[in-house]
Amino acid sequence: MSRQTPESAPDTPATDEQQVLDYLRANPALLRQHRDLLAELDIPHDAGEGTTSLIEYQVAVLREETRDLSQRLEALLTVARDNDRLADQLHRFTLELLAAEDLEHVLVALRDGLRQEFRADVVQVILITDESLAAGVPTLALDDPRSEQLEAHFPGDAPVLGNLDDTLMTLVFDDQADDLASAAIIPMEEAPLRGFLAIGSRDADRYQEDQGTVFLGQLGALAARILRRSLAGTRA
């Protein structure tokens, strides 16, 4: 059995190396497209004056990635702080609603709490029912044309946010619609209660269509549950 001498061994490493070099020359943007690989390369720093070495480029890439990570971390921290603030506000708001003795006091606590805790300029609560409730409680009959319009524009139980046109603003807020530029309309569904919690703002950027609605949905569910309990007390 013959043995292959070093002289006769195929020069595979050199061939592979040359192929890599040729490929890099033919694709100069390759490392720019794969910065993770660039950060791992071990390159001697021997660039001449007036040139930028690959290792300097690596440092620049790492600095850019560090800035990006810092910005993302700061964004996450901002979201966390906002969530903590909202949780604290919702907690205080819930306590105020629970302390209300009857339906009228619940409505007062609802309006005042949203104005004070959540910077609402106008708050409108609309209950859709054929029952006769206490004076000052805003209600619409089931067959009222306005009830039908509200159901048509804000169906289901998902909050609707954005810059509503003047017709919709007037439909929801009546004579309080003047100067309002954006709104959040939150349907309330807690059988047999059906209604809408509407929050209006004079700031056009306060409520936008692309904003999350999880918190507003929770707010609407809380208000609906407490209003339903108050309505039951009124009937009794």
Buried (B, 14 or more C-beta within 10 A) or exposed (E): EEEEEEEEEEEEEEEEEEEEEEEEEEEEEEBEEEBEEBEEEEEEEEBEEEEEBBBEBBEEBEEEEEEEEEEEEEEEEEEEEEEEEBEEBBEEBBEBBEEBEEBBBBBEBBBBBBBEBBEBBBBBBBBBBEEEBEEEBEBBEEEEEBBEBBBEBBEEBBBBBBBBEEEBBBBBBEEBBEEBBBBBBBBBEBEEBBBBBBBBBEEEEBBEEEBEBEBBBEBBBBBBBBBBBBBEEBEE
